[in-house]
Amino acid sequence: MELKQITKQYGNNTVIDRVDFAFNDSKIVGLIGKNGVGKTTLMKIMNGNIINYQGD
């Protein structure tokens, strides 16, 4: 999986700003961060639950 320049906004609030990363399907990956920084939003973009975002 590869993400390029992923950006997600809710109104004027940018919760994900130009995220890039890539990993192999056979890898286990974890997201660690403080509350409200966009971890769940990023996972929802990756699995197709959110389709209204910018980037590839």
VMD Tcl script that builds the backbone (N, CA, C; Angstrom):
set m [mol new atoms 168]
animate dup $m
set s [atomselect $m all]
$s set {name element resname resid chain x y z} {
  {N N MET 1 A 0.845 -1.170 0.000}
  {CA C MET 1 A 0.000 0.000 0.000}
  {C C MET 1 A 0.887 1.228 0.000}
  {N N GLU 2 A 0.439 2.238 -0.724}
  {CA C GLU 2 A 1.188 3.490 -0.788}
  {C C GLU 2 A 0.212 4.661 -0.729}
  {N N LEU 3 A 0.541 5.642 0.074}
  {CA C LEU 3 A -0.236 6.877 0.174}
  {C C LEU 3 A 0.658 8.032 -0.233}
  {N N LYS 4 A 0.111 8.939 -1.032}
  {CA C LYS 4 A 0.889 10.093 -1.498}
  {C C LYS 4 A 0.105 11.370 -1.256}
  {N N GLN 5 A 0.700 12.269 -0.484}
  {CA C GLN 5 A 0.157 13.607 -0.271}
  {C C GLN 5 A -1.300 13.589 0.204}
  {N N ILE 6 A -1.618 12.697 1.134}
  {CA C ILE 6 A -2.982 12.600 1.656}
  {C C ILE 6 A -3.271 13.788 2.563}
  {N N THR 7 A -4.349 14.482 2.260}
  {CA C THR 7 A -4.802 15.623 3.055}
  {C C THR 7 A -6.295 15.473 3.282}
  {N N LYS 8 A -6.723 15.678 4.523}
  {CA C LYS 8 A -8.148 15.613 4.855}
  {C C LYS 8 A -8.499 16.790 5.743}
  {N N GLN 9 A -9.574 17.463 5.372}
  {CA C GLN 9 A -10.056 18.597 6.152}
  {C C GLN 9 A -11.505 18.366 6.539}
  {N N TYR 10 A -11.853 18.843 7.724}
  {CA C TYR 10 A -13.242 18.932 8.160}
  {C C TYR 10 A -13.515 20.416 8.330}
  {N N GLY 11 A -14.207 21.009 7.365}
  {CA C GLY 11 A -14.397 22.457 7.371}
  {C C GLY 11 A -13.054 23.143 7.183}
  {N N ASN 12 A -12.706 24.055 8.081}
  {CA C ASN 12 A -11.415 24.752 8.027}
  {C C ASN 12 A -10.331 24.039 8.813}
  {N N ASN 13 A -10.651 22.898 9.431}
  {CA C ASN 13 A -9.707 22.172 10.272}
  {C C ASN 13 A -9.017 21.067 9.467}
  {N N THR 14 A -7.712 21.196 9.240}
  {CA C THR 14 A -6.935 20.173 8.545}
  {C C THR 14 A -6.488 19.140 9.563}
  {N N VAL 15 A -6.972 17.900 9.424}
  {CA C VAL 15 A -6.621 16.850 10.382}
  {C C VAL 15 A -5.500 15.955 9.867}
  {N N ILE 16 A -5.330 15.886 8.554}
  {CA C ILE 16 A -4.212 15.165 7.937}
  {C C ILE 16 A -3.648 16.082 6.864}
  {N N ASP 17 A -2.340 16.304 6.886}
  {CA C ASP 17 A -1.732 17.284 5.985}
  {C C ASP 17 A -0.556 16.679 5.228}
  {N N ARG 18 A -0.774 16.330 3.967}
  {CA C ARG 18 A 0.254 15.851 3.033}
  {C C ARG 18 A 1.040 14.651 3.565}
  {N N VAL 19 A 0.354 13.609 3.974}
  {CA C VAL 19 A 0.985 12.397 4.501}
  {C C VAL 19 A 1.437 11.515 3.342}
  {N N ASP 20 A 2.678 11.027 3.414}
  {CA C ASP 20 A 3.233 10.059 2.462}
  {C C ASP 20 A 3.759 8.862 3.241}
  {N N PHE 21 A 3.435 7.651 2.800}
  {CA C PHE 21 A 4.138 6.474 3.276}
  {C C PHE 21 A 3.773 5.277 2.425}
  {N N ALA 22 A 4.605 4.254 2.498}
  {CA C ALA 22 A 4.382 3.022 1.747}
  {C C ALA 22 A 4.847 1.847 2.593}
  {N N PHE 23 A 4.145 0.717 2.445}
  {CA C PHE 23 A 4.565 -0.503 3.123}
  {C C PHE 23 A 4.045 -1.700 2.344}
  {N N ASN 24 A 4.691 -2.844 2.548}
  {CA C ASN 24 A 4.299 -4.076 1.874}
  {C C ASN 24 A 3.065 -4.669 2.534}
  {N N ASP 25 A 2.262 -5.387 1.759}
  {CA C ASP 25 A 1.050 -6.004 2.292}
  {C C ASP 25 A 1.345 -7.022 3.390}
  {N N SER 26 A 2.522 -7.605 3.391}
  {CA C SER 26 A 2.848 -8.632 4.382}
  {C C SER 26 A 3.339 -8.048 5.705}
  {N N LYS 27 A 3.405 -6.744 5.822}
  {CA C LYS 27 A 3.901 -6.090 7.035}
  {C C LYS 27 A 2.754 -5.736 7.976}
  {N N ILE 28 A 3.054 -5.740 9.262}
  {CA C ILE 28 A 2.128 -5.252 10.278}
  {C C ILE 28 A 2.572 -3.849 10.645}
  {N N VAL 29 A 1.645 -2.903 10.563}
  {CA C VAL 29 A 1.962 -1.497 10.783}
  {C C VAL 29 A 1.041 -0.954 11.861}
  {N N GLY 30 A 1.585 -0.139 12.748}
  {CA C GLY 30 A 0.780 0.507 13.773}
  {C C GLY 30 A 0.893 2.015 13.669}
  {N N LEU 31 A -0.175 2.697 14.032}
  {CA C LEU 31 A -0.179 4.159 14.082}
  {C C LEU 31 A -0.243 4.577 15.539}
  {N N ILE 32 A 0.693 5.409 15.940}
  {CA C ILE 32 A 0.758 5.876 17.320}
  {C C ILE 32 A 0.724 7.392 17.305}
  {N N GLY 33 A -0.078 7.968 18.169}
  {CA C GLY 33 A -0.146 9.417 18.268}
  {C C GLY 33 A -1.151 9.846 19.313}
  {N N LYS 34 A -1.145 11.120 19.606}
  {CA C LYS 34 A -2.058 11.684 20.591}
  {C C LYS 34 A -3.490 11.661 20.070}
  {N N ASN 35 A -4.431 11.849 20.977}
  {CA C ASN 35 A -5.844 11.938 20.607}
  {C C ASN 35 A -6.072 13.098 19.645}
  {N N GLY 36 A -6.890 12.852 18.626}
  {CA C GLY 36 A -7.296 13.921 17.724}
  {C C GLY 36 A -6.319 14.297 16.639}
  {N N VAL 37 A -5.291 13.469 16.396}
  {CA C VAL 37 A -4.302 13.830 15.375}
  {C C VAL 37 A -4.576 13.197 14.010}
  {N N GLY 38 A -5.640 12.382 13.889}
  {CA C GLY 38 A -6.023 11.852 12.582}
  {C C GLY 38 A -5.728 10.386 12.341}
  {N N LYS 39 A -5.382 9.630 13.375}
  {CA C LYS 39 A -5.074 8.205 13.187}
  {C C LYS 39 A -6.266 7.438 12.619}
  {N N THR 40 A -7.410 7.595 13.240}
  {CA C THR 40 A -8.607 6.890 12.783}
  {C C THR 40 A -9.025 7.373 11.403}
  {N N THR 41 A -8.945 8.652 11.158}
  {CA C THR 41 A -9.289 9.198 9.841}
  {C C THR 41 A -8.384 8.608 8.768}
  {N N LEU 42 A -7.098 8.509 9.037}
  {CA C LEU 42 A -6.165 7.926 8.072}
  {C C LEU 42 A -6.508 6.463 7.799}
  {N N MET 43 A -6.824 5.704 8.839}
  {CA C MET 43 A -7.200 4.300 8.650}
  {C C MET 43 A -8.488 4.186 7.828}
  {N N LYS 44 A -9.438 5.071 8.063}
  {CA C LYS 44 A -10.684 5.050 7.293}
  {C C LYS 44 A -10.440 5.388 5.825}
  {N N ILE 45 A -9.511 6.275 5.549}
  {CA C ILE 45 A -9.137 6.575 4.161}
  {C C ILE 45 A -8.503 5.346 3.528}
  {N N MET 46 A -7.617 4.689 4.262}
  {CA C MET 46 A -6.922 3.521 3.728}
  {C C MET 46 A -7.883 2.374 3.408}
  {N N ASN 47 A -8.919 2.178 4.227}
  {CA C ASN 47 A -9.823 1.057 3.960}
  {C C ASN 47 A -11.056 1.447 3.150}
  {N N GLY 48 A -11.124 2.700 2.691}
  {CA C GLY 48 A -12.179 3.121 1.785}
  {C C GLY 48 A -13.437 3.657 2.437}
  {N N ASN 49 A -13.456 3.784 3.758}
  {CA C ASN 49 A -14.639 4.319 4.438}
  {C C ASN 49 A -14.784 5.824 4.265}
  {N N ILE 50 A -13.685 6.519 3.998}
  {CA C ILE 50 A -13.721 7.948 3.685}
  {C C ILE 50 A -13.187 8.108 2.269}
  {N N ILE 51 A -13.984 8.734 1.414}
  {CA C ILE 51 A -13.557 8.903 0.019}
  {C C ILE 51 A -13.357 10.368 -0.347}
  {N N ASN 52 A -13.757 11.275 0.528}
  {CA C ASN 52 A -13.639 12.707 0.263}
  {C C ASN 52 A -12.349 13.242 0.892}
  {N N TYR 53 A -11.233 13.103 0.174}
  {CA C TYR 53 A -9.926 13.573 0.630}
  {C C TYR 53 A -9.103 13.946 -0.586}
  {N N GLN 54 A -7.959 14.566 -0.346}
  {CA C GLN 54 A -7.049 14.927 -1.432}
  {C C GLN 54 A -5.840 14.005 -1.380}
  {N N GLY 55 A -5.302 13.667 -2.535}
  {CA C GLY 55 A -4.105 12.837 -2.629}
  {C C GLY 55 A -4.393 11.525 -3.330}
  {N N ASP 56 A -3.354 10.684 -3.399}
  {CA C ASP 56 A -3.444 9.374 -4.054}
  {C C ASP 56 A -3.155 8.268 -3.070}
}
mol reanalyze $m
mol bondsrecalc $m
mol representation Tube
mol addrep $m
